[in-house]
């Protein structure tokens, strides 16, 4: 490794540790949220350094974008926190056992990881790539070799949306606007670029870094940014259309898996000659569905046709 790269990695690691500590121990809640968002951005840079751009894109959109927006919106509805110095010291002392436990768990996980045989399942994945239907090993693993796991991940996200919406919160009450006069103009400029980037990542996922999860996270970041700028879900998209968009990824997975089995195959075993087309359908449906589900989690309640406004 070049000395400049080693120095950059050391500074990156040190900055992440400082921001993580500041996010936990900052006296000001706003400072803690900003530290968390900056930590998410540096984590994305770290994934790029580890040659995992797929995870870096998702981390930037979720860790620094969507989660940061949720924290800022929550912070805007909290009352100012007033704690004495004694309570602050007590809170810091109460964190020491958890920090010790976290350090011990990290060291244990590191020891187990170093003891694992190399190179893991990488050789098996590469040997099965001719039958995967895509050129990207990441996409092949997510949507072919372990499609069951991806199906369950999308199902869990959908269940989370159903659980949050069942609380009956009003979407207008749970969506905040950021006090920035220039934000609507910025959203009008950025939103088309984010949508275009979403479809590019969906197309790119078949043969390179990209795919459904980074694309869905980027789409959700654009939609949440539009909501923070004062946009509202249009009436024609509420009700059944919105629910269909939420369930599209899960339904596409199940329909294709059952269809393959009905043709004499095995559940989730794509025929090699049809695998590229089937995976593309699943990836597009899952990417759009993930974007809508993440946005629905931010809304905090199902939008109704009485809210008015437009996106």
C-alpha positions, -999 to +999 in steps of 0.1 A: +000+000+000+012+035-009+022+056+022-004+083+012-031+057+011-021+043+045-022+079+059-056+085+044-070+053+058-056+061+093-071+096+092-104+081+080-105+056+108-096+082+134-123+106+121-149+078+123-140+070+159-142+107+169-175+112+152-190+080+167-179+092+202-192+127+196-226+113+183-231+094+216-217+119+241-225+153+225-244+175+249-264+192+221-289+169+203-285+187+170-247+183+172-252+146+179-274+142+148-250+160+126-222+139+139-242+108+131-248+120+095-211+128+090-203+093+104-226+078+078-208+097+050-174+086+062-186+050+065-196+052+028-161+064+020-147+035+040-168+010+019-154+026-012-119+020+001-129-016+007-140-018-030-176-023-021-194+006-040-228-012-037-227-009+000-212+026-001-242+038-022-267+023+002-249+036+033-247+072+019-284+072+010-296+055+042-271+063+069-264+099+061-296+106+041-328+089+051-319+081+087-305+116+092-337+131+079-357+110+103-335+121+132-338+158+122-376+155+118-378+139+152-355+165+168-378+193+155-407+179+175-388+173+207-388+198+236-355+213+245-336+190+268-325+203+301-302+183+322-279+192+350-242+184+350-247+157+376-273+139+353-249+142+324-221+126+343-244+098+355-255+092+319-219+090+307-210+066+335-239+044+327-225+040+292-192+025+304-205-011+308-221-010+273-189+004+258-169-025+275-194-050+262-193-036+227-155-037+227-154-073+239-180-083+212-160-065+185-128-082+195-146-116+196-160-110+162-126-100+148-110-131+162-137-154+147-134-136+113-096-141+112-101-178+120-124-184+091-109-202+061-101-181+031-115-173+006-149-184+019-175-191-007-160-168-033-147-197-054-181-214-054-198-182-064-174-176-093-177-212-105-215-209-107-216-175-125-221-190-160-256-202-148-264-171-127-280-150-155-260-118-146-224-108-147-222-092-112-214-117-084-232-095-059-264-094-079-261-132-085-259-139-048-287-116-038-312-125-065-302-160-075-280-180-052-296-168-020-329-153-032-347-168-002-328-143+021-336-114-001-372-124-003-374-125+035-356-091+038-382-074+016-410-092+035-396-078+068-395-043+054-431-046+042-442-059+077-424-029+093-444-005+071-477-023+080-468-022+117-460+015+116-490+025+095-513+004+118-505+030+146-528+054+128-506+084+128-514+114+106-489+118+077-492+156+079-483+155+116-454+132+112-438+150+082-417+181+090-404+208+067-368+219+070-365+257+075-346+264+043-362+288+017-339+275-010-347+238-004-377+235-028-356+250-057-328+226-048-352+196-048-366+206-082-330+204-095-319+172-077-350+151-078-349+143-116-312+135-113-319+111-084-346+093-103-323+090-133-296+077-111-320+051-097-328+036-130-291+037-139-282+017-108-310-008-117-296-012-152-260-013-139-267-040-112-268-068-138-231-064-147-215-041-121-219-022-088-256-012-083-288-032-081-321-030-063-310-020-028-287+009-037-313+021-063-342+019-038-322+037-012-313+065-036-349+068-048-361+070-011-336+097-004-350+118-033-386+112-022-378+121+015-360+152+003-391+162-016-413+156+014-390+177+036-393+205+010-431+205+015-443+181-012-473+159-006-483+125-020-508+132-049-543+119-045-541+096-075-512+077-058-529+071-024-549+040-016-546+010-038-518+023-062-495+031-032-502-003-016-494-021-049-461-002-052-452-013-016-459-049-023-446-050-059-411-064-050-425-092-028-452-101-053-427-102-082-404-126-062-433-149-053-450-150-087-417-157-105-407-184-080-441-201-082-442-198-120-408-215-123-420-243-101-452-247-121-432-252-152-415-282-137-386-265-121-376-259-085-388-230-063-364-201-069-342-221-094-343-199-125-339-217-159-305-206-172-319-193-205-346-172-188-326-162-158-314-127-172-350-116-179-365-130-147-338-114-125-342-081-143-380-081-136-374-089-099-347-063-096-368-035-111-398-044-090-377-048-058-358-016-064-389+006-068-407-012-040-377-007-016-377+030-024-414+034-017-412+013+015-383+034+029-403+065+021-434+050+037-414+044+069-405+081+069-441+092+065-451+074+097-487+068+085-507+061+054-514+092+033-550+099+027-568+115-003-578+145+019-543+160+024-542+179-009-510+192-025-488+176-050-453+162-053 
